[in-house]
Amino acid sequence: MKTDTIAAIATAMTNSGIGIVRISGDEAILVADRIIELKEKGRKLLDCPSHTLHYGFVKDGTDTVDEVMVLLMKSPRSYTREDTVEIDCHGGTLVMNKILELALKHGARPAEPGEFTKRAFINGRIDLAQAESVIDVINAQNDFALKASMDQLKGSLSEVIRSIRGKILHEIAFIESAIDDPEHYQLEDYGTRLFKKLNVILEEIEKLLKNAENGSVLKEGINTVIVGKPNSGKSSLLNAMVGKERAIVTDIAGTTRDAIEEQIRLNQISLNVIDTAGIRNTEDVVEKIGVDKAKEYAEQADLVIYVVDASEALTEDDFEIIEMLQDRNVIVLLNKSDLPAVISENDLHNKLDKPIISVSAKYKQGMEQLEETVEELFFHGKIQLNHEIYITNSRHKYSLQEVKQSLSLVRKSIEDGMPEDFYSIDLMNAYEELGRIIGEAVEDDLVNEIFRKFCMGK
């Protein structure tokens, strides 16, 4: 397939040690030869073997633009399965832009966002699920998200999807063959046999959907809100979790008026944390706005961390917070454990049946137990970097839910004694929906939308 030639800067547009300008397409090598003078006088990239590295200079006429290393990858052994040249230059934004402008001047056109990966998909090097995992690798915020994305990039999800599709296609083909040629294909008791096979397939789908909940949290982080009455140590806790003075800490109650947002990596888990104003009854108009916002954030959060000052007795403000948190995912931190305690864990358990941890935000004590409690609450125990397939893409989750629905309809048709050709309709729906995940039954508009989210050089 003949393709035009595209070029883009593949590294971040900021000054750095190294920058990469990537060129891909039928004339990629010719474009590179027009702007690069190799150190080996008279030699051209077109004459060099694939997967070789060369030293030379980018030239604009007689002027030298930069000293570069050039990586040559010939079709089909490249990311895009097209002729590809990567120019490793100095990482200044000016020099990178000059090299890109020269490539465009000599026959390439600017790549669209994600077009290199889109070509890898179109040319059959990767499927759509693998292509989407590329952006997830780039955006990964923790080790678990990175590993889940890398596993999908290597094809772990695609392999499972293809296996399930193969099983469904076999049944569709059998039904069609039996209807067309009843002498050689027997449908007697077929519904019973199919029902058992569907149960096995649905177990696989259920397992993937169950892991989708964990996958979403691993990828996007847990939306977490810190609440408590003024001066309970919320801001100190935020600073302890961040590892720097992110919030102002004073002995004056009500210092925090507005929400402070921070993304925190608590060992392997990402928390999208909001530290809110202390909740109390107040006549201060500005502080009251902050208190109302704190309650609103707590209502919407995946996790609420309720900070209690263990050195002071509970007040009406605490009782109001406790009432608000009864039906929420909550971890209670009994803070200021370095001071003489007035409140015990039993005192709180009697009023709020949630996990309680004694901590000292000031001395950063109890942070490990907080992490373990978060894992237990959201992942039902210690998260392991194992071989589980985590669904981290909402599009994939939706398709799997549709597959589950279609296969459940097939089972109902069997239970209702419907004719076998009725099975084929819903089996085909499930087959096509699985194809949408890996890109074998997907509209061009959806493909374009997916790759539009990528950065320019990927």
LOSEPA-663692 format. One line per 8 residues: number of its first residue (from 1); their letters; for each residue x negated, z negated, y negated of C-alpha. Coordinates in steps of 0.05 Angstrom, whole numbers, plus 5000, padded with zeros to 4 digits. Each point is the difference from the previous one (the first is absolute). Example, Ala and Ser with C-alpha at 12.3 -4.5 7.8 and 13.67 -1.06 7.14 Angstrom:
! residues 2
1) AS) 4754,4844,5090 | 4973,5013,4931
//
This chain:
! residues 458
1) MKTDTIAA) 5000,5000,5000 | 4970,5022,4933 | 5002,4946,4947 | 4980,4997,4928 | 4942,4956,4980 | 5012,4932,4968 | 4953,4950,4966 | 5005,4929,4975
9) IATAMTNS) 4959,4938,4986 | 5007,4957,5062 | 4972,4935,4972 | 5028,4953,4947 | 4998,5026,4928 | 4953,4946,4975 | 4925,4996,4991 | 4966,4983,5066
17) GIGIVRIS) 4938,5015,5040 | 5028,5058,5039 | 5057,5049,4989 | 5028,5053,5047 | 5031,5067,4981 | 5036,5030,5060 | 5015,5074,5009 | 5043,5027,5058
25) GDEAILVA) 5027,5069,5019 | 4980,5069,5021 | 4952,5010,4942 | 4974,4928,4995 | 4930,5019,5022 | 4998,5061,4954 | 5022,4957,4941 | 4947,4948,5016
33) DRIIELKE) 4946,5054,5006 | 5019,5026,4931 | 4985,4933,4966 | 4947,4968,5045 | 4927,5020,5006 | 4970,4971,5063 | 4929,4972,4999 | 4982,5051,5054
41) KGRKLLDC) 4992,5060,4954 | 5045,5059,5015 | 5040,4964,5054 | 5076,4998,4996 | 5049,4951,5030 | 5036,5059,5032 | 4939,5010,5045 | 4993,4926,5019
49) PSHTLHYG) 5030,4970,5063 | 5060,4954,4997 | 4993,4925,4992 | 4934,5003,4963 | 4977,4964,4937 | 4962,5037,4945 | 4963,4981,4937 | 5007,5041,4937
57) FVKDGTDT) 5024,5007,4928 | 5067,5016,4969 | 4987,5056,4950 | 5040,5026,4941 | 4964,5065,4988 | 4929,4980,4987 | 5018,4928,4983 | 4994,4945,5052
65) VDEVMVLL) 5062,4956,5001 | 4979,4950,5054 | 4955,4988,5060 | 5044,4995,5062 | 5006,4995,5076 | 5048,5050,5031 | 5038,4988,5065 | 5023,5064,5035
73) MKSPRSYT) 5057,4999,5051 | 5024,5067,5026 | 5070,5014,5028 | 5029,4973,5044 | 4954,4939,5004 | 5021,4967,4934 | 5053,4953,4973 | 5045,5057,4979
81) REDTVEID) 4978,5047,5057 | 4978,5047,4944 | 4931,5015,4974 | 4983,4938,4959 | 4943,4982,4954 | 4988,4931,4971 | 4953,4994,4941 | 4969,4931,4995
89) CHGGTLVM) 4980,4993,4928 | 4984,4944,4951 | 5063,4960,4988 | 5009,5008,4925 | 5069,5025,4979 | 4969,5053,4955 | 4955,5030,5054 | 5056,4999,5052
97) NKILELAL) 5048,5035,4953 | 4947,5052,4983 | 4988,5016,5074 | 5075,5004,5012 | 5009,5047,4940 | 4946,5045,5027 | 5034,5003,5069 | 5065,5018,4966
105) KHGARPAE) 4966,5052,4957 | 4969,5033,5061 | 5061,5010,5044 | 5033,4933,5019 | 5064,4971,4972 | 5016,4926,4986 | 5025,4965,5063 | 5069,4968,4996
113) PGEFTKRA) 5007,4925,5017 | 4987,4991,5074 | 4989,5074,5012 | 4938,4991,5043 | 5038,4954,5048 | 5062,5046,4995 | 4956,5058,5025 | 4973,4956,5056
121) FINGRIDL) 5073,4989,5021 | 5022,5073,4992 | 4939,5024,5038 | 5015,4953,5058 | 4941,4953,4994 | 5045,4939,4990 | 5075,4989,5005 | 5043,4973,4944
129) AQAESVID) 4997,4927,5023 | 4924,5004,5000 | 5000,5034,4932 | 5042,4944,4970 | 4953,4948,5030 | 4943,5030,4957 | 5031,4973,4937 | 5014,4934,5035
137) VINAQNDF) 4926,4993,5017 | 4983,5012,4927 | 5050,4949,4976 | 4988,4947,5054 | 4996,4930,4970 | 4976,4961,5062 | 4968,5009,5068 | 5066,5003,5038
145) ALKASMDQ) 5029,5054,4955 | 4934,5039,5005 | 4998,4996,5076 | 5074,5019,5007 | 4989,5060,4955 | 4936,5021,5036 | 5035,4995,5068 | 5054,5046,4975
153) LKGSLSEV) 4949,5047,4971 | 4968,5004,5069 | 5068,5018,5028 | 5025,4936,5033 | 5071,5006,4972 | 5001,5076,5010 | 4982,4992,5073 | 5058,4952,5012
161) IRSIRGKI) 5049,5045,4962 | 4979,5062,5039 | 5007,4962,5065 | 5071,4979,4984 | 5017,5069,4974 | 4975,5030,5066 | 5045,4954,5040 | 5061,5018,4958
169) LHEIAFIE) 4985,5075,5002 | 4995,4996,5076 | 5071,4973,5004 | 5027,5052,4951 | 4968,5055,5041 | 5028,4972,5064 | 5071,4996,4973 | 4997,5071,4973
177) SAIDDPEH) 4971,5026,5065 | 5053,4964,5041 | 5056,5028,4958 | 4972,5071,5005 | 4979,4997,5073 | 5041,4947,5037 | 4979,5026,5068 | 4928,4978,4990
185) YQLEDYGT) 5008,4939,4954 | 5046,4944,5021 | 5035,4957,4947 | 5030,4953,5051 | 4986,4927,4980 | 4956,5028,4944 | 5032,4954,4948 | 4977,4938,5038
193) RLFKKLNV) 4929,5026,5005 | 4999,5019,4926 | 5028,4933,4979 | 4941,4964,5033 | 4950,5048,4967 | 5032,4989,4932 | 4993,4925,5008 | 4925,5008,5009
201) ILEEIEKL) 4994,5046,4939 | 5042,4954,4957 | 4954,4942,5019 | 4942,5041,4972 | 5039,5015,4936 | 5020,4927,4992 | 4928,4978,5007 | 4979,5048,4945
209) LKNAENGS) 5056,4978,4954 | 4984,4927,5012 | 4928,5012,4979 | 5025,5038,4939 | 5018,4932,4968 | 4928,4976,5009 | 4974,5068,4980 | 5036,4999,4933
217) VLKEGINT) 4973,4930,4984 | 4929,5020,5021 | 5001,5062,4957 | 5036,4976,4937 | 4985,4925,5001 | 5048,4941,4997 | 5037,4992,4934 | 4986,4927,4986
225) VIVGKPNS) 5025,4955,4944 | 4970,4932,4983 | 5052,4951,4974 | 5001,4926,4983 | 5014,4954,4942 | 4951,5000,4941 | 4931,4970,5012 | 5007,5001,5076
233) GKSSLLNA) 4937,5042,5008 | 5029,5071,5006 | 4948,5031,4954 | 4944,4961,5034 | 5024,5027,5066 | 5000,5072,4973 | 4929,4990,4975 | 4979,4972,5068
241) MVGKERAI) 5030,5059,5037 | 4971,5052,4952 | 4932,4966,4998 | 4995,5001,4924 | 5034,4971,4938 | 5059,5048,4998 | 5051,4952,4970 | 4993,4948,4945
249) VTDIAGTT) 4999,4929,5028 | 5014,4940,4955 | 5032,4931,5006 | 5055,5023,4953 | 5065,5015,5037 | 5029,5069,4988 | 4934,5036,4985 | 5021,5060,5042
257) RDAIEEQI) 5056,5034,4962 | 4999,5070,5031 | 4987,5025,5071 | 4928,5016,5020 | 4992,5053,5054 | 4940,5007,5046 | 4985,5034,5066 | 4964,4951,5045
265) RLNQISLN) 4966,5013,5067 | 5010,4936,5040 | 4950,5016,5055 | 5034,5060,5034 | 5067,4997,4964 | 5017,5028,4932 | 5046,4959,4957 | 5031,5029,4937
273) VIDTAGIR) 5003,4934,4963 | 5040,4981,4939 | 4986,4932,4967 | 5062,4980,4962 | 5019,4951,4946 | 5012,4929,5022 | 5074,4989,5017 | 5032,4945,4960
281) NTEDVVEK) 5058,4988,4953 | 4975,5016,4930 | 5026,5012,4930 | 4941,5045,4983 | 5030,5070,4995 | 4936,5037,5021 | 4986,4953,5058 | 5072,5005,5023
289) IGVDKAKE) 4992,5076,5005 | 4938,4988,5044 | 5038,4951,5044 | 5057,5050,5010 | 4950,5055,5018 | 4967,4953,5050 | 5067,4989,5035 | 5013,5075,5000
297) YAEQADLV) 4931,5015,5031 | 5010,4947,5053 | 5067,5031,5019 | 4967,5068,5012 | 4935,4978,5034 | 4979,5009,5072 | 4966,4933,4997 | 5006,4940,4953
305) IYVVDASE) 4943,4950,4994 | 5030,4935,4974 | 4947,4956,4969 | 5016,4925,4998 | 4958,4948,4964 | 4990,4948,5055 | 4975,4949,4950 | 5068,4995,4965
313) ALTEDDFE) 5070,4984,5024 | 5051,5056,5009 | 5045,5012,4940 | 5065,5036,4985 | 4959,5062,4986 | 4972,4997,5071 | 5069,4991,5030 | 5024,5061,4962
321) IIEMLQDR) 4942,5041,5028 | 5011,4973,5071 | 5074,5020,4997 | 4980,5070,4976 | 4951,5010,5058 | 5042,4979,5059 | 5012,5071,5025 | 4933,5031,4980
329) NVIVLLNK) 4933,5011,5036 | 4963,4941,4972 | 4934,4964,5010 | 4996,4932,4966 | 4932,4979,4973 | 4993,4925,4990 | 4948,5006,4945 | 4950,4951,4971
337) SDLPAVIS) 4982,4971,5068 | 4937,4973,4966 | 5043,4950,4962 | 5039,4939,5028 | 5064,5028,5031 | 5069,4979,4977 | 5037,5053,5041 | 4990,5010,5076
345) ENDLHNKL) 5013,5060,5044 | 5058,4963,5031 | 5032,4989,4932 | 5001,5075,4988 | 5019,5019,5072 | 5063,4959,4993 | 5020,5043,4940 | 4970,5068,5015
353) DKPIISVS) 4987,5021,5072 | 4942,5047,4987 | 4926,5001,5018 | 4962,4948,4958 | 4925,4999,4988 | 4959,4948,4963 | 4952,5034,4952 | 4956,4988,4941
361) AKYKQGME) 5001,5062,4956 | 4948,4968,4955 | 4950,4994,5058 | 5025,5062,5038 | 5019,4958,5061 | 5054,5025,5049 | 4993,5074,4986 | 4984,5017,5073
369) QLEETVEE) 5062,4964,5024 | 5041,5037,4948 | 4975,5066,5028 | 5016,4979,5072 | 5070,4979,4978 | 5013,5067,4966 | 4978,5037,5063 | 5046,4956,5043
377) LFFHGKIQ) 5059,5010,4953 | 4994,5076,4993 | 4963,5022,5063 | 5021,4947,5051 | 4929,4976,5010 | 4929,5023,4988 | 4994,5073,4983 | 4952,5037,5046
385) LNHEIYIT) 4963,5065,4988 | 5026,5027,5066 | 5027,5066,5025 | 5071,4990,4975 | 5029,5059,4961 | 5026,4976,4933 | 5050,5044,4964 | 4978,4996,4927
393) NSRHKYSL) 5039,5059,4973 | 5073,4992,4979 | 5014,5074,5017 | 4977,4988,5071 | 5042,4937,5006 | 5062,5038,4976 | 4989,5055,5051 | 4991,4950,5057
401) QEVKQSLS) 5065,4966,4980 | 5035,5068,5003 | 4969,5013,5068 | 5025,4933,5025 | 5070,5017,4975 | 5001,5068,5033 | 4976,4974,5067 | 5050,4944,4997
409) LVRKSIED) 5055,5053,4991 | 4975,5035,5063 | 5006,4935,5039 | 5071,4991,4974 | 5018,5070,5021 | 4975,4984,5070 | 5040,4935,5002 | 5062,5038,4976
417) GMPEDFYS) 4991,5052,5054 | 4991,5058,4952 | 4976,5068,5025 | 4924,5011,5004 | 4999,5052,4944 | 5021,4944,4952 | 4934,4965,5016 | 4960,5059,4975
425) IDLMNAYE) 5026,4995,4929 | 4975,4930,4987 | 4937,5010,5042 | 4982,5059,4956 | 5013,4959,4937 | 4952,4947,5026 | 4948,5053,5019 | 5003,5032,4931
433) ELGRIIGE) 4997,4933,4964 | 4937,4982,5038 | 4972,5068,4980 | 5010,4981,4927 | 4950,4943,5008 | 4944,5046,5024 | 5021,5060,4958 | 5026,5045,5055
441) AVEDDLVN) 5071,5001,4972 | 4994,4988,4926 | 5021,5036,4936 | 4949,5029,4952 | 5028,4958,4942 | 4985,4936,5038 | 4930,5023,5017 | 4987,5016,4927
449) EIFRKFCM) 5027,4933,4978 | 4955,4962,5049 | 4936,5035,4978 | 5018,4994,4926 | 4985,4925,5007 | 4928,5013,5018 | 4942,5001,4951 | 4974,5067,4975
457) GK) 4937,5005,5043 | 5032,4979,5066
//
